Amino acid sequence: MSKQIIKPKYFLYKVLNIISSTLNVKIKDIIKVYLPLSLMISNNIKKKLCYQNSQIPYIIGITGSVAVGKSTIANILKILLYSWLCYSVELITTDSFLYSNKILIKKKLIQRKGFP
């Protein structure tokens, strides 16, 4: 069986379509904002890995107010960075530490969702 060579343009097109359809983000926004950002970050990671010759984690923090798109940005970067680097990219979100809406309603805390 021969290896199939994936053309870079086709590969990028597939990645952009996956991001756009799963995260409901316009492709032009991904190309204008997230693609250059992910390339800058991946180049920085590659430089650090070459100099240090190790598998030291590279941590990116994303902050902001409630419902501004932090999770969306993190998911876009996760897909793009994995595409460029082929290294494991993990997300650790505060969403994992919050109650679901169902529990918030039951505990009568839904009005305070997202606030301390």
C-alpha positions, 0 to 999 in steps of 0.5 A, a space after each residue: 500500500 502506498 502512502 497518500 500525500 496530503 496536499 497542504 492546501 487541502 489539509 488546511 481546507 479540511 481543518 478550517 471546515 472542521 473548526 467552522 462547522 463544529 464551533 460555528 465560527 466563520 472561516 474568514 475569522 479563523 484565517 484572519 485571527 486564529 490562523 496567524 495566532 496559532 502559527 506564532 504560538 506553534 513556532 514559539 513552541 518549536 523553538 523552545 522544544 529545539 533549544 531545550 530538547 525535552 517535552 516540557 509542557 507549554 501552557 497558554 492561559 486565556 482569561 476574560 469575562 463570562 460568555 466572551 468566547 474563551 472556550 471557543 478560542 481555546 478549542 480553535 487553538 487546540 485544533 490548529 496547534 495539534 494540526 501544526 505540531 502533532 503533539 498532544 494539546 489538552 484543555 483544562 477549563 473552569 467549565 469542568 469545575 462548575 455545576 450544570 444548569 440543572 443543578 444550579 436551578 435545583 440549588 436556586 443558584 442559576 441567577 449567580 451563574 458565572 459570578 462568585 
